[in-house]
Amino acid sequence: MQRLHNDEMCQIHKSYIYMKISFVIPAYNEEECLPVCLSAIEQEIIRNKDGWETEIIVVNNASTDTTKERASSFAGVRVVDEERKGLVWARRAGYLVSSGDIIANIDADTKMQEGWLKKVIDEFNSDPKLLALSGPHIFYDAPRFTRCISRLFYIIGYIFDRASELFFHNGSMLQGGNFVLRREAIEQIGGFDTSIEFYGEDINIGRRIRKIGKVKWTFSLPIYASGRRFEKEGIVMTGALYLLNYLWETFFKKPLSTTYKDIRLKRKQSKDYEG
């Protein structure tokens, strides 16, 4: 096989920057979903064993079930405790103990698809200006009609986001539970806004990062996620809440909603959803 000249080899090396990616997974009473999430991440890491260095951090967010024990049973998974209950507090706690150049914010009820990690590596390697990357959820356990409607909501949101970028220069669309950030970007914007309870936390991050660099949404970075919130609140109500909070956060710099419903399963035989 013909050898590459030294200058050609240097050019290839420069085009591929080796970094470290930290997976941060907030988990409050996620004993059922978390093992599936962690197994999928581990499989992606194995498939990309020649890629970036990785670490997996689970933030046990005041769980009262066996979430911590389930997470600890995975070799190589670091478990940290955050007693202040709240999604943003948990994301912040995971970020603070992480050491990666890239922080992948993944929710405990998701399942990573094959190719997800390679896509992230390729995107950040090919664009040094990229600070935030995100893609949609595919709601694997929801009816087909619900999945179709959710995709429509994503398309509407994307159109709003592109219009906002074009006319107001503040496009900021990120999907909570499936967004990846450069550490330097989180540092520059002052970290996560812990005053936000739930809705709008992802758009808040996107909006603030957009002021200092590039935020990218792509439909080619999907992740499987549970549709349990649709089952509890309905597809129309859930979609409307997300859209309204996106608009409020984008234009008024704060979410519209200050509360949210916990839709995790109660730990009892009836398996009713929490309100």
PLY file of the C-alpha trace (Angstrom):
ply
format ascii 1.0
element vertex 275
property float x
property float y
property float z
element edge 274
property int vertex1
property int vertex2
end_header
0.00 0.00 0.00
1.35 3.42 -0.95
2.45 5.46 2.03
1.17 8.96 2.64
3.67 11.78 2.64
4.33 13.44 5.98
2.45 16.60 5.06
-0.60 14.55 4.02
-0.52 12.64 7.32
-0.29 15.90 9.27
-3.28 17.28 7.38
-5.39 14.21 8.27
-4.32 14.43 11.92
-5.25 18.13 12.08
-8.70 17.40 10.64
-9.54 15.04 13.50
-9.29 16.50 16.98
-9.39 14.03 19.85
-11.45 15.27 22.78
-13.27 13.86 25.76
-17.06 13.60 25.95
-18.92 13.42 29.27
-22.39 11.89 29.31
-24.45 13.52 32.08
-27.72 11.76 32.98
-30.03 13.32 35.61
-32.09 10.63 37.33
-34.94 11.02 39.80
-36.73 7.71 40.49
-35.67 6.22 37.16
-34.97 2.64 38.25
-36.95 1.25 35.31
-35.63 3.41 32.47
-32.05 4.10 33.56
-30.53 0.65 32.88
-31.78 0.78 29.28
-30.32 4.26 28.84
-26.92 3.29 30.26
-26.72 0.06 28.25
-27.39 1.97 25.03
-24.68 4.53 25.83
-22.19 1.78 26.62
-22.94 0.05 23.34
-22.38 3.30 21.44
-19.04 3.78 23.19
-18.00 0.23 22.26
-18.97 0.85 18.62
-16.81 3.97 18.64
-13.90 2.61 20.68
-11.39 4.40 18.44
-13.17 7.72 18.87
-13.06 10.20 21.74
-12.35 9.42 25.37
-15.62 9.11 27.31
-17.07 9.15 30.81
-20.61 8.48 32.08
-22.03 10.40 35.04
-25.41 9.67 36.61
-26.80 12.33 38.93
-29.01 10.75 41.56
-31.44 13.60 42.13
-32.96 12.78 45.54
-34.37 9.46 44.34
-36.44 7.36 46.72
-36.26 4.14 44.69
-33.28 2.02 43.58
-32.01 4.47 40.96
-28.65 4.90 42.68
-28.12 1.16 43.07
-29.05 0.52 39.43
-26.58 3.15 38.24
-23.82 1.87 40.54
-24.17 -1.63 39.11
-22.68 -0.44 35.81
-18.90 -0.62 35.80
-17.34 2.66 34.85
-20.41 4.75 35.65
-19.81 7.50 38.18
-22.76 8.30 40.45
-23.06 11.66 42.18
-25.81 12.86 44.52
-27.73 16.10 44.17
-30.27 16.49 46.96
-31.77 19.69 45.55
-34.53 18.21 43.44
-34.83 19.64 39.97
-33.71 18.89 36.43
-31.45 21.93 36.08
-29.83 21.38 39.48
-29.05 17.82 38.36
-27.60 18.91 35.01
-25.45 21.46 36.84
-24.21 18.88 39.36
-23.18 16.50 36.59
-21.43 19.23 34.65
-19.47 20.39 37.70
-17.92 16.96 38.32
-17.38 16.15 34.66
-14.02 16.53 32.93
-14.98 16.34 29.26
-14.43 18.96 26.58
-17.93 18.10 25.34
-20.93 17.61 27.65
-23.74 15.38 26.37
-26.94 16.03 28.32
-28.96 12.82 28.07
-32.17 12.02 29.96
-32.65 8.77 31.84
-35.72 7.73 29.82
-33.90 7.82 26.48
-32.23 5.12 24.41
-29.36 6.13 22.14
-29.47 4.93 18.55
-26.54 3.44 16.69
-24.57 6.22 15.04
-25.46 8.92 17.59
-21.94 9.25 19.00
-20.25 9.20 15.59
-22.56 11.98 14.44
-21.63 14.11 17.46
-17.91 13.47 16.94
-18.13 14.34 13.25
-20.14 17.52 13.85
-17.82 18.97 16.48
-14.68 17.91 14.64
-15.81 19.46 11.37
-16.88 22.80 12.85
-14.69 24.44 15.54
-17.28 27.24 15.84
-20.03 24.83 16.86
-20.88 25.27 20.55
-24.22 23.47 20.90
-25.80 20.59 18.99
-29.21 18.96 19.35
-31.75 16.74 17.65
-35.29 15.43 18.15
-36.84 12.72 20.29
-38.47 9.68 18.71
-41.14 8.55 21.15
-40.73 4.80 20.88
-43.56 3.82 23.26
-46.15 6.30 21.95
-48.87 5.49 19.37
-48.03 6.17 15.73
-50.41 9.13 15.62
-48.63 10.71 18.59
-45.24 10.19 16.95
-46.49 11.88 13.76
-47.91 14.84 15.66
-44.70 15.22 17.67
-42.69 15.36 14.46
-45.05 18.06 13.19
-44.39 20.05 16.36
-40.66 19.72 15.73
-41.09 21.02 12.18
-43.13 23.98 13.41
-40.56 24.68 16.10
-37.75 24.50 13.56
-39.53 26.96 11.26
-40.00 29.37 14.17
-36.36 28.93 15.11
-35.07 29.64 11.60
-37.34 32.71 11.33
-36.09 33.90 14.71
-32.50 33.43 13.55
-33.16 35.23 10.25
-35.03 38.25 11.61
-33.87 38.55 15.22
-30.52 36.67 15.24
-31.49 34.61 18.29
-32.17 31.08 17.07
-31.82 28.76 20.04
-33.60 25.44 19.45
-32.31 22.62 21.65
-34.14 19.48 22.83
-33.82 18.70 26.52
-32.40 15.22 27.01
-30.65 15.25 23.63
-28.29 18.20 23.50
-24.50 18.46 23.49
-22.44 21.48 24.57
-18.82 22.52 24.55
-17.55 23.01 28.09
-16.05 26.38 27.16
-19.51 27.59 26.09
-21.10 26.62 29.42
-18.29 28.41 31.23
-18.63 31.57 29.15
-22.39 31.92 29.76
-22.06 31.36 33.50
-23.43 27.83 33.70
-26.98 26.51 34.01
-29.85 28.72 35.18
-31.10 26.91 38.29
-34.04 29.29 38.70
-35.81 27.34 35.93
-37.88 24.40 37.14
-38.40 22.44 33.93
-39.91 24.04 30.82
-37.56 26.20 28.82
-34.30 24.99 30.39
-32.98 23.78 27.05
-34.04 26.90 25.13
-32.50 29.06 27.85
-29.14 27.38 27.32
-29.46 27.64 23.54
-30.43 31.31 23.64
-27.51 32.27 25.87
-24.97 30.23 23.91
-26.26 31.71 20.65
-24.95 35.09 21.82
-21.37 33.79 21.79
-21.37 31.24 18.99
-23.11 28.65 16.86
-26.13 26.59 17.95
-27.19 23.83 15.56
-30.37 21.78 15.37
-30.35 18.72 13.09
-32.98 16.08 12.44
-30.12 13.64 11.79
-29.34 13.36 15.54
-32.48 11.67 16.91
-32.69 9.74 20.16
-35.40 7.34 21.35
-37.35 8.70 24.32
-40.37 7.74 26.37
-43.69 9.35 25.45
-45.01 9.02 29.00
-45.63 12.77 29.30
-47.98 12.61 26.32
-49.89 9.81 28.03
-50.33 11.93 31.14
-50.92 15.39 29.69
-51.98 14.71 26.10
-50.10 15.43 22.89
-51.80 18.76 22.18
-51.34 20.18 25.69
-47.72 18.97 25.90
-46.85 20.37 22.48
-48.51 23.69 23.27
-46.62 24.01 26.56
-43.28 23.37 24.89
-44.02 25.78 22.06
-45.24 28.58 24.34
-42.25 28.22 26.64
-39.94 28.23 23.63
-41.45 31.53 22.47
-41.38 33.10 25.95
-37.80 32.08 26.59
-36.70 33.24 23.14
-38.36 36.65 23.17
-38.87 37.47 26.87
-35.80 35.64 28.24
-37.76 33.56 30.74
-40.11 30.55 30.52
-43.87 31.05 30.70
-44.41 28.04 32.98
-42.99 28.04 36.49
-44.28 24.59 37.50
-44.55 21.17 35.91
-46.08 17.75 36.56
-43.96 14.80 37.57
-45.06 12.01 35.25
-42.88 9.18 36.60
-44.52 5.98 37.69
-45.47 5.71 41.33
-43.86 2.85 43.19
-47.00 0.85 43.85
-48.74 -2.08 42.22
-51.32 -0.02 40.37
-48.50 1.83 38.55
-50.55 5.01 38.33
-48.81 8.11 37.07
-47.98 10.90 39.48
-49.72 14.20 39.09
0 1
1 2
2 3
3 4
4 5
5 6
6 7
7 8
8 9
9 10
10 11
11 12
12 13
13 14
14 15
15 16
16 17
17 18
18 19
19 20
20 21
21 22
22 23
23 24
24 25
25 26
26 27
27 28
28 29
29 30
30 31
31 32
32 33
33 34
34 35
35 36
36 37
37 38
38 39
39 40
40 41
41 42
42 43
43 44
44 45
45 46
46 47
47 48
48 49
49 50
50 51
51 52
52 53
53 54
54 55
55 56
56 57
57 58
58 59
59 60
60 61
61 62
62 63
63 64
64 65
65 66
66 67
67 68
68 69
69 70
70 71
71 72
72 73
73 74
74 75
75 76
76 77
77 78
78 79
79 80
80 81
81 82
82 83
83 84
84 85
85 86
86 87
87 88
88 89
89 90
90 91
91 92
92 93
93 94
94 95
95 96
96 97
97 98
98 99
99 100
100 101
101 102
102 103
103 104
104 105
105 106
106 107
107 108
108 109
109 110
110 111
111 112
112 113
113 114
114 115
115 116
116 117
117 118
118 119
119 120
120 121
121 122
122 123
123 124
124 125
125 126
126 127
127 128
128 129
129 130
130 131
131 132
132 133
133 134
134 135
135 136
136 137
137 138
138 139
139 140
140 141
141 142
142 143
143 144
144 145
145 146
146 147
147 148
148 149
149 150
150 151
151 152
152 153
153 154
154 155
155 156
156 157
157 158
158 159
159 160
160 161
161 162
162 163
163 164
164 165
165 166
166 167
167 168
168 169
169 170
170 171
171 172
172 173
173 174
174 175
175 176
176 177
177 178
178 179
179 180
180 181
181 182
182 183
183 184
184 185
185 186
186 187
187 188
188 189
189 190
190 191
191 192
192 193
193 194
194 195
195 196
196 197
197 198
198 199
199 200
200 201
201 202
202 203
203 204
204 205
205 206
206 207
207 208
208 209
209 210
210 211
211 212
212 213
213 214
214 215
215 216
216 217
217 218
218 219
219 220
220 221
221 222
222 223
223 224
224 225
225 226
226 227
227 228
228 229
229 230
230 231
231 232
232 233
233 234
234 235
235 236
236 237
237 238
238 239
239 240
240 241
241 242
242 243
243 244
244 245
245 246
246 247
247 248
248 249
249 250
250 251
251 252
252 253
253 254
254 255
255 256
256 257
257 258
258 259
259 260
260 261
261 262
262 263
263 264
264 265
265 266
266 267
267 268
268 269
269 270
270 271
271 272
272 273
273 274
